[in-house]
Structures are given as C-alpha cells and as structure tokens.
C-alpha cells in the first residue's frame, strides 16, 4: 500500500514563502499538483525517485523548487501570489515523469494553501 501524507500548508501573505512536505511510504517518483476552486487539477512539479530528474511548471519555475530527502519530498514556494491559492496534492508513481494527474495512481489527502493579498 502506497501512502502519501502532505503537510505544511496554511495562510501566507503575498510575497511570502511556504514549504510543503510529502512523506511517502517508499521511494517513488513524486509529483505536486494543485487545484483551485472551479479549476482543473494542474501540474506544479515533479521529481524522480532518485532526485536526479526535476520538472517544474513554467508558471511557477522562477518561484518554486522541488527537492527530496529519501522518501520525503519538499515543495518550496517563494514569492507567493494570491493565484497560488489552492489545495496542493502530492502524488506518486513507480518511475518516469508525468505531467497529467491521470499518470499518478497514488495520492495524498491534500493540504490547503491560501495566499492573501
């Protein structure tokens, strides 16, 4: 059973920073996605199980970074904007990169991130 547990969400002012954590039950390729009310779930970042391969969405690549320490994956979010407000999910797959949420069979419960203006 693959388990993913996110933490680190909360309320932050525009321009501030948050770090999200995703603790997985093993070494997997992990993606971060976000979903705002009324919008589709969108890709944010991905890191391979080894940490060597990283992909970040163009919309956030100058502000967000992804990293990992063993089975824990971090999403560091800087210079945050109100448009970053969403529920953030981490997801896992055995290997390879996936840019669509349909590519990931395993999901965490999500963590709310709210950026105030």
C-alpha positions in Angstrom: 0.0 0.0 0.0 1.5 3.3 -1.1 0.8 6.1 1.4 1.4 9.8 1.0 1.0 12.4 3.7 1.2 16.1 2.9 1.8 18.9 5.5 3.0 22.5 5.6 0.0 24.3 4.1 -1.5 27.3 5.6 -2.2 31.0 5.2 0.6 33.3 3.9 0.7 36.9 2.7 1.5 37.7 -0.9 5.3 37.7 -1.3 5.8 35.2 1.5 7.0 31.6 1.5 5.8 28.2 2.5 7.3 24.7 2.3 5.1 21.7 1.7 6.2 18.3 2.7 5.2 15.0 1.3 6.1 11.8 3.2 5.8 8.7 1.1 5.9 5.1 2.3 8.8 4.4 -0.1 10.9 5.7 -2.9 8.7 6.8 -5.8 8.6 9.4 -8.5 6.5 12.2 -6.9 4.5 15.0 -8.4 2.9 18.0 -6.9 -0.4 19.2 -8.2 -2.8 21.9 -7.2 -6.4 22.5 -7.6 -8.2 25.9 -7.1 -12.0 26.1 -6.7 -13.7 25.6 -10.0 -10.5 24.8 -11.8 -8.9 21.6 -13.0 -6.1 20.0 -11.2 -2.8 21.3 -12.6 0.8 20.1 -12.6 3.2 22.0 -10.5 6.4 20.0 -10.2 7.9 16.5 -10.4 10.9 14.8 -9.0 12.2 11.3 -9.9 12.7 8.7 -7.2 16.5 9.4 -7.3 16.1 13.1 -7.2 18.1 13.5 -10.4 15.3 14.4 -12.7 13.2 17.5 -11.9 10.4 19.2 -13.8 8.6 22.4 -12.8 5.7 24.1 -14.4 6.5 27.2 -16.4 4.0 29.2 -14.3 6.0 28.7 -11.1 9.5 27.8 -12.1 11.0 31.1 -11.1 9.4 30.9 -7.6 9.0 27.2 -6.7 11.6 24.4 -6.2 11.2 20.7 -5.6 13.7 18.5 -3.7 13.7 15.3 -1.8 15.4 13.6 1.1 14.9 9.9 0.8 11.1 9.3 0.8 10.2 12.9 1.8 9.6 15.4 -1.0 9.6 19.1 -0.4 7.9 21.9 -2.4 9.5 25.2 -1.6 7.2 28.1 -2.6 8.6 31.6 -2.6 7.3 35.0 -3.7 3.8 33.6 -3.4 0.8 35.2 -5.1 -3.0 35.0 -4.5 -3.2 33.0 -7.7 -1.2 30.2 -5.9 -4.2 29.7 -3.6 -5.3 26.1 -4.0 -5.3 22.6 -2.4 -1.9 21.1 -3.1 -1.6 17.4 -3.6 1.4 15.1 -3.8 1.1 12.0 -6.0 3.3 9.1 -6.7 4.1 6.7 -9.5 6.7 4.0 -9.7 9.0 5.7 -12.2 9.1 8.2 -15.0 7.7 11.7 -15.2 4.0 12.5 -15.6 2.6 15.9 -16.3 -1.1 14.9 -16.1 -2.8 13.9 -12.9 -4.0 10.8 -14.7 -0.4 9.5 -14.7 -0.3 9.1 -11.0 -2.2 6.2 -9.3 -1.4 7.2 -5.7 -2.5 10.4 -4.0 -2.2 12.2 -0.7 -5.2 13.9 1.0 -4.1 17.4 0.0 -3.2 20.5 2.0 -4.7 23.9 1.7 -2.6 26.8 0.8 -4.1 30.3 0.9 -2.3 33.4 -0.2 -3.8 36.7 1.0 -3.3 39.9 -1.0 
